[in-house]
């Protein structure tokens, strides 16, 4: 039987240090009784934590009012004072060092048997305690540590229980503390909540069951994956996408879609993701191998070109059974089917289209047309682009698979409300139509402020800064650019906005629009063919590039909360038909069909009202 590599790392987190330490001691005894090697590691902070209390956190994203939503992510008020940030980095570094030593000790004691390392504090405690913004370096350090944990047990203990146990000083963690805790627990991997108000023995029993379940899952996963080179090894699928975690200028919906698809394919295949980065290297997270090509330092455009040039050579070195290539704008394809001996699926999440005619430095459209003819299988998220690709390559099997969105309950109380008009996306003044948006807002002068959230290449950000300065002539500026918005910040902006604007000259799907619709927010956009999947679903479409009409509808939506409520309800219902589980399931079914697996063509169950499986073939 295949052995499980390394000890299982388990953190016990919660508002009361004494409770978590006591639970760790109970779990250590129970696991040893079952023949498991256990190492209990006390991790109650660094030497500064034991001598100096952490000062109160600077409130930011959760605060109501204009000063909160108009604040940039790089503002000192949001990043907090530098002593707090330095303290958090020191604490994260010492925690990582203790964990590394504890793993070595546990592995030496186990001698091939199962081993568990228990800590009475984890990365979740550090993130909550220091109140770190999601984009800070200290938060990134804690999140990297969290990736190494096999399980985090969050013990939720109420103030009444703490008082009954004689700990008055710990009774009553603030509502702000619990808000941060719940927010981070949703974003960190493998976090399980436990009811800490019960008897300590019952809490320990529930925690023990969770740990044993996790250990059994690790054993099953290890037994299910044969060693490389042995008979019966799983098929290898490679997903390539330029947008990586450390390519901040090109964060796009394509990277999100590639990540969702890769995680779904990993259920049945061995998956490798090839992406760009400032430094080369490989790493493995959640069962997926990531290969970074060191092209990020070349800049946005040159980096994209280098990525496409290197991709065929990488395909020759990585043995694979199927390759999913995300087209990279503005250069589109890399002619990968000419160098790969396996099937290649081209994914059109960012083909430049007509928007690149403004930049005729290279024959983008000629490269695109020649490259598309090399592909036999292409996926596009909208029917309009599917028809265009079918005309360019009549032999291709073109599948239309829309993007998805994380499902959430629609809050009826928030429908029709909002404090500002929101643009959310990559900063590209021409493609995203930001010049048109500012002109329309300046002409119409709607009663709500305009907020722009996103980041882009340095040249594009400078261009946007100049545009905003030209339009912000009043002493009280009503146009705000807050920079890059992380996941927590993005959710806050979507929740507090009145409606979204999408003035793009070119789109392939409009994933941001779908995310806004999931929050019950109407979407105002130009009537582009790629955005007609929204028609009649809580959107407001105006003739393409009609600035006057765009401004008029912007004023109408900003002034009429009843209209926003009606459109928002319709938008929220529509977003429920675009679940990620169903959309990524279509990629999985396509992969099975091409690889001729015994489990071929497994189509996900069709939900009532969901969009049909479309094809232009």
C-alpha positions, -999 to +999 in steps of 0.1 A: +000+000+000+012+035-009+025+054+022+014+089+030+042+114+027+049+135+058+030+140+090-005+155+091-004+191+103-035+201+124-041+236+139-066+242+167-078+279+165-103+299+185-108+330+206-097+314+239-060+303+242-067+281+273-095+262+255-074+255+224-044+243+244-066+220+265-081+206+234-047+199+219-036+179+250-069+159+249-064+151+212-028+141+217-038+115+243-067+101+222-045+098+191-017+081+209-042+055+222-049+047+186-012+041+178-006+074+160+027+093+166+017+127+179+038+158+184+020+187+203+035+220+195+027+251+215+027+281+192+015+310+213+032+337+193+067+352+191+086+367+220+070+401+212+035+386+215+043+374+250+056+407+261+037+434+241+000+432+233-011+437+197-025+473+194-061+477+182-065+471+145-071+500+121-106+494+108-110+495+070-131+474+047-160+468+070-167+504+079-197+520+064-195+554+047-177+571+019-142+571+036-142+533+036-152+524+001-132+552-015-099+542+002-071+527-019-056+494-010-021+511-008-032+538+017-012+537+050-045+537+069-054+504+053-020+488+056-018+497+092+013+511+111+047+496+102+054+481+137+022+460+133+032+448+099+068+440+110+054+422+141+031+401+119+060+391+095+082+381+125+054+361+140+047+343+106+084+336+102+088+320+136+056+300+132+069+286+099+103+277+115+086+259+144+064+239+121+094+229+099+113+216+129+082+198+143+076+180+110+112+167+110+109+155+146+075+138+140+088+121+109+118+108+128+097+095+157+071+079+134+096+057+114+072+052+086+040+051+106+012+077+107+021+109+124+002+141+134+016+175+145-009+194+166-005+232+171-026+252+195-025+282+171-025+284+133-023+309+105-059+318+109-052+331+144-024+353+131-045+367+102-074+375+126-053+388+155-032+413+134-062+423+112-041+422+081-053+434+046-055+405+021-028+422-001-002+426+026+031+406+026+024+394+061-010+380+051+006+363+021+031+347+045+003+333+068-016+320+037+015+301+025+018+285+059-019+276+058-014+257+025+008+233+044-019+225+070-040+194+064-067+206+088-076+237+108-102+232+136-119+265+144-135+262+179-164+287+181-169+295+217-195+321+228-191+347+255-215+329+279-195+297+278-162+316+285-177+334+315-190+301+328-155+287+327-142+317+347-124+336+320-140+370+321-111+387+303-116+364+272-153+366+272-167+385+243-144+387+213-157+417+194-180+414+164-152+428+143-130+398+154-156+373+144-162+390+111-125+388+102-124+352+115-154+341+093-140+359+063-106+343+065-120+309+074-138+309+040-107+317+021-082+294+038-081+257+028-094+229+049-110+249+078-136+230+098-158+247+125-165+230+158-191+240+184-171+250+214-201+256+237-205+219+244-187+198+270-150+195+265-152+158+260-178+162+233-157+188+215-126+166+217-146+136+203-159+157+174-123+170+167-109+135+168-134+123+142-124+151+119-088+143+122-093+106+116-115+113+086-087+135+072-061+108+078-083+082+059-088+106+030-050+111+027-045+073+027-072+069+000-056+097-021-022+082-018-034+047-028-054+061-057-024+078-074+001+052-088+037+062-090+048+077-123+059+052-149+038+024-135+009+007-152-025+023-146-011+058-139-037+085-144-038+105-176-018+138-175-036+170-185-017+203-188-034+237-185-014+268-197-024+304-189-002+335-189-019+351-159-002+340-127-005+348-091+026+371-093+016+388-126-003+417-110-007+438-141-027+411-159-051+397-133-080+387-154-111+364-155-091+340-176-068+331-147-098+325-125-115+302-150-082+283-156-079+277-119-114+265-115-111+241-145-077+228-133-092+219-099-121+201-115-099+182-139-077+171-109-107+150-097-100+125-125-066+134-140-031+143-130-029+181-137-001+205-143-006+243-147+020+262-167+019+299-160+041+330-161+060+344-132+088+368-122+109+338-112+109+302-126+102+272-106+077+245-097+055+238-067+026+216-058-007+228-042-039+209-035-027+180-057-019+202-087+016+209-100+024+245-110+052+253-134+062+290-137+081+303-167+104+333-157+091+358-182+074+383-159+104+406-156+102+413-193+071+435-189+035+429-199+037+428-237+072+413-240+064+388-212+033+376-231+053+372-263+081+353-245+055+330-228+040+321-262+074+315-277+085+292-249+052+273-247+059+249-277+093+240-262+077+234-228+051+211-245+080+190-259+095+186-225+064+178-204+048+145-214+011+149-215-021+133-228-041+165-232-033+202-233-057+230-226-042+263-239-057+296-228-052+321-256-031+351-246-041+386-258-031+404-279-010+376-296-037+349-293-023+315-302+011+298-299+006+273-327+008+246-300-009+218-320+020+218-344+045+207-316+023+186-294+016+150-302-015+150-280-049+167-284-049+204-277-080+224-267-078+261-274-097+282-248-108+316-260-109+336-228-090+366-241-088+367-279-080+403-289-106+406-317-113+440-332-101+459-302-065+453-313-069+472-346-060+503-327-025+489-321-012+478-356+024+473-345+022+435-352-003+417-374-023+404-345-053+395-366-032+377-392-015+356-365-048+349-349-064+336-382-034+314-391-031+301-355-068+292-351-066+270-382-042+247-363-067+238-336-093+210-339-110+217-306-118+252-293-139+263-263-153+298-262-176+313-235-201+330-259-220+321-291-209+352-310-172+343-308-181+307-314-196+316-348-166+338-357-142+310-349-163+285-369-160+308-399-122+311-395-118+273-390-147+253-405-130+220-394-129+229-357-152+214-331-162+246-313-179+242-279-196+271-261-191+268-224-200+299-204-181+310-173-195+304-138-198+322-105-197+312-068-232+306-057-246+328-029-279+334-013-296+365-027-302+391+000-335+407-008-329+435+017-299+448-004-318+449-037-320+485-050-295+498-024-260+511-029-237+541-024-218+544-057-215+533-093-189+506-097-164+497-125-145+466-116-118+450-138-084+453-154-072+489-161-070+492-199-084+525-210-090+515-246-103+479-244-123+485-212-137+518-225-127+538-195-124+570-216-160+565-227-171+559-192-155+591-178-169+611-207-204+597-201-202+604-164-189+639-169-218+647-193-246+631-174-234+639-138-256+612-120-263+617-083-239+588-072-201+589-071-182+567-096-157+542-082-131+524-103-114+493-089-086+474-106-050+475-117-031+472-149+002+478-167+020+509-154+015+528-186-023+522-185-025+533-148-007+565-157-031+571-186-061+565-162-046+589-136-044+616-163-079+610-175-093+612-139-074+645-133-089+660-164-124+651-154-121+658-117-124+696-120-147+702-091-132+708-056-151+678-043-140+650-066-167+624-074-145+600-094-124+576-072-099+550-083-090+527-054-065+504-072-064+466-071-092+450-051-085+417-034-112+391-028-124+406+005-123+441-009-141+430-041-169+414-022-174+446-001-175+468-032-200+445-050-222+444-019-221+482-013-225+493-050-257+505-066-250+489-100-221+480-122-209+496-154-191+478-182-182+503-210-159+478-228-151+481-265-144+443-265-152+414-242-152+377-244-178+370-217-178+397-189-171+376-158-173+407-136-208+413-147-218+378-136-202+383-102-222+415-098-254+398-108-248+372-081-251+401-056-283+413-072-267+443-090-279+455-124-252+458-151-251+487-176-231+479-208-228+485-245-247+460-266-218+439-277-224+405-294-203+388-267-225+402-239-259+392-253-261+363-229-272+390-204-300+403-225-332+405-205-316+391-173-312+423-152-290+442-176-293+475-193-278+476-228-273+507-249-261+510-285-223+504-288-202+534-279-231+558-276-217+580-248-248+602-245-271+572-242-248+555-217-247+586-195-285+589-197-291+554-185-265+558-158-284+587-144-317+568-147-303+538-127-286+561-101-319+580-095-344+551-095-339+526-066-372+508-076-358+501-111-325+488-096-345+466-072-365+450-101-334+445-123-313+433-094-338+406-085-338+394-121-300+394-122-296+374-090-320+347-103-300+345-136-266+341-118-279+310-101-280+293-135-242+297-139-227+275-111-191+267-114-198+230-107-218+227-139-196+248-161-163+231-151-181+198-154-185+204-191-147+208-194-143+175-176-168+158-199-149+172-230-116+159-216-130+125-211-144+124-246-111+134-262-090+109-241-115+081-248-116+071-212-141+044-199-157+073-180-160+093-213-186+120-218-198+123-182-222+152-184-231+170-152-268+168-142-288+195-159-305+220-136-338+234-144-334+267-161-297+262-168-283+272-202-280+243-226-249+226-239-242+248-270-221+239-300-217+255-333-207+223-350 
